[in-house]
Amino acid sequence: MQELPPPASIDSTPATTDGMAQARLYGEPLFAMPQDLYIPPDALEVFLEAFEGPLDLLLYLIRKQNFNVLDIPMAEVTRQYLGYIEQIRKSNLELAGEYLLMAAMLIEIKSRMLLPVKKQDGKGEVDDPRAELVRRLIEYERMKLAAQQVDALPVVGRDFVTAAAHIDETVEKVWPDVNVADLQAAWSDVLRRAKLVQHHRITREELSVREHMTAILRRLRDTRFVEFADLFDAARGIPVAIVNFLALLELAREFLVEVTQGEAYAPIYVKLAYTPR
């Protein structure tokens, strides 16, 4: 018994290649329709237009054929309208129900136009059965155009995004920090001026850092700011200036005084870090 080749090795390409392929299935040409192919009757039913309601459909039928909205040919419009309802009735009965009221109105207007027209007493013109329908169509078209114009306007979140920024309205003045280089330069200037007024004295004087700390606090107690250079008396010599500078550094280390500066390269000021009683 001869063995059959595996399924993967069977060539499914038709032997006939002279005719034009009707379709392609997974990339392979299909020269004849399959005999067992089943296509449901509703599979090829396509709706080309989607309408928002009966007035939208009626306005579409009128504008598509360039009918005058003030002189609507009711017979032709009614025929086309009923044809559309017949299409949607097969697939969606609930949707078709929304259009039946308008269909009844069109049939009524059409039947009224077939009746003889009687002029009312005291009026030279007769009432047009289409007047109310024309008014509704014109008003609907006006609102539809207005809605399209509004929709064309830029919309937040669709066409652009609003930028948000937080602004802190509380403004607090921040003084720049005094760095070591500025303090060193100020101290060098004090030493330079102290050397200019040196006196040769042979005395023995005991200098106390605590006494100078007390003197600095007593001087700052009666004023708000004192310039750094004014805390030193150049006439008393370099030893006193050094002890006074050490006393100032000790007060700053104990957070009893603050050394501040209004801006870069501005004079350095000293003030109390607490409120005296």
FENQUI-V407255 format. One record per residue. N is the residue number from 1. RES is the residue in three letters. SS is DSSP state (hx for helix, st for strand, lp for the rest). Layout:
N,RES,SS / N,RES,SS
//
This chain:
1,MET,lp / 2,GLN,lp / 3,GLU,lp / 4,LEU,lp / 5,PRO,lp / 6,PRO,lp / 7,PRO,hx / 8,ALA,hx / 9,SER,hx / 10,ILE,lp / 11,ASP,lp / 12,SER,lp / 13,THR,lp / 14,PRO,lp / 15,ALA,lp / 16,THR,lp / 17,THR,lp / 18,ASP,lp / 19,GLY,lp / 20,MET,lp / 21,ALA,lp / 22,GLN,lp / 23,ALA,st / 24,ARG,st / 25,LEU,st / 26,TYR,lp / 27,GLY,lp / 28,GLU,st / 29,PRO,st / 30,LEU,st / 31,PHE,lp / 32,ALA,lp / 33,MET,lp / 34,PRO,lp / 35,GLN,lp / 36,ASP,lp / 37,LEU,lp / 38,TYR,lp / 39,ILE,lp / 40,PRO,lp / 41,PRO,lp / 42,ASP,lp / 43,ALA,lp / 44,LEU,lp / 45,GLU,lp / 46,VAL,lp / 47,PHE,lp / 48,LEU,lp / 49,GLU,lp / 50,ALA,lp / 51,PHE,lp / 52,GLU,lp / 53,GLY,lp / 54,PRO,hx / 55,LEU,hx / 56,ASP,hx / 57,LEU,hx / 58,LEU,hx / 59,LEU,hx / 60,TYR,hx / 61,LEU,hx / 62,ILE,hx / 63,ARG,hx / 64,LYS,hx / 65,GLN,lp / 66,ASN,lp / 67,PHE,lp / 68,ASN,lp / 69,VAL,lp / 70,LEU,lp / 71,ASP,lp / 72,ILE,lp / 73,PRO,lp / 74,MET,hx / 75,ALA,hx / 76,GLU,hx / 77,VAL,hx / 78,THR,hx / 79,ARG,hx / 80,GLN,hx / 81,TYR,hx / 82,LEU,hx / 83,GLY,hx / 84,TYR,hx / 85,ILE,hx / 86,GLU,hx / 87,GLN,hx / 88,ILE,hx / 89,ARG,hx / 90,LYS,hx / 91,SER,hx / 92,ASN,lp / 93,LEU,hx / 94,GLU,hx / 95,LEU,hx / 96,ALA,hx / 97,GLY,hx / 98,GLU,hx / 99,TYR,hx / 100,LEU,hx / 101,LEU,hx / 102,MET,hx / 103,ALA,hx / 104,ALA,hx / 105,MET,hx / 106,LEU,hx / 107,ILE,hx / 108,GLU,hx / 109,ILE,hx / 110,LYS,hx / 111,SER,hx / 112,ARG,hx / 113,MET,hx / 114,LEU,hx / 115,LEU,lp / 116,PRO,lp / 117,VAL,lp / 118,LYS,lp / 119,LYS,lp / 120,GLN,lp / 121,ASP,lp / 122,GLY,lp / 123,LYS,lp / 124,GLY,lp / 125,GLU,lp / 126,VAL,lp / 127,ASP,lp / 128,ASP,lp / 129,PRO,lp / 130,ARG,lp / 131,ALA,hx / 132,GLU,hx / 133,LEU,hx / 134,VAL,hx / 135,ARG,hx / 136,ARG,hx / 137,LEU,hx / 138,ILE,hx / 139,GLU,hx / 140,TYR,hx / 141,GLU,hx / 142,ARG,hx / 143,MET,hx / 144,LYS,hx / 145,LEU,hx / 146,ALA,hx / 147,ALA,hx / 148,GLN,hx / 149,GLN,hx / 150,VAL,hx / 151,ASP,hx / 152,ALA,hx / 153,LEU,lp / 154,PRO,lp / 155,VAL,lp / 156,VAL,st / 157,GLY,lp / 158,ARG,lp / 159,ASP,lp / 160,PHE,st / 161,VAL,lp / 162,THR,lp / 163,ALA,lp / 164,ALA,lp / 165,ALA,lp / 166,HIS,lp / 167,ILE,lp / 168,ASP,lp / 169,GLU,lp / 170,THR,lp / 171,VAL,lp / 172,GLU,lp / 173,LYS,lp / 174,VAL,lp / 175,TRP,lp / 176,PRO,st / 177,ASP,lp / 178,VAL,lp / 179,ASN,lp / 180,VAL,hx / 181,ALA,hx / 182,ASP,hx / 183,LEU,hx / 184,GLN,hx / 185,ALA,hx / 186,ALA,hx / 187,TRP,hx / 188,SER,hx / 189,ASP,hx / 190,VAL,hx / 191,LEU,hx / 192,ARG,hx / 193,ARG,hx / 194,ALA,hx / 195,LYS,hx / 196,LEU,hx / 197,VAL,lp / 198,GLN,lp / 199,HIS,lp / 200,HIS,lp / 201,ARG,lp / 202,ILE,lp / 203,THR,lp / 204,ARG,lp / 205,GLU,lp / 206,GLU,lp / 207,LEU,lp / 208,SER,lp / 209,VAL,hx / 210,ARG,hx / 211,GLU,hx / 212,HIS,hx / 213,MET,hx / 214,THR,hx / 215,ALA,hx / 216,ILE,hx / 217,LEU,hx / 218,ARG,hx / 219,ARG,hx / 220,LEU,hx / 221,ARG,hx / 222,ASP,lp / 223,THR,lp / 224,ARG,lp / 225,PHE,lp / 226,VAL,st / 227,GLU,st / 228,PHE,hx / 229,ALA,hx / 230,ASP,hx / 231,LEU,hx / 232,PHE,lp / 233,ASP,lp / 234,ALA,hx / 235,ALA,hx / 236,ARG,hx / 237,GLY,lp / 238,ILE,hx / 239,PRO,hx / 240,VAL,hx / 241,ALA,hx / 242,ILE,hx / 243,VAL,hx / 244,ASN,hx / 245,PHE,hx / 246,LEU,hx / 247,ALA,hx / 248,LEU,hx / 249,LEU,hx / 250,GLU,hx / 251,LEU,hx / 252,ALA,hx / 253,ARG,hx / 254,GLU,lp / 255,PHE,lp / 256,LEU,lp / 257,VAL,st / 258,GLU,st / 259,VAL,st / 260,THR,st / 261,GLN,st / 262,GLY,lp / 263,GLU,lp / 264,ALA,lp / 265,TYR,lp / 266,ALA,lp / 267,PRO,lp / 268,ILE,st / 269,TYR,st / 270,VAL,st / 271,LYS,st / 272,LEU,st / 273,ALA,lp / 274,TYR,lp / 275,THR,lp / 276,PRO,lp / 277,ARG,lp
//
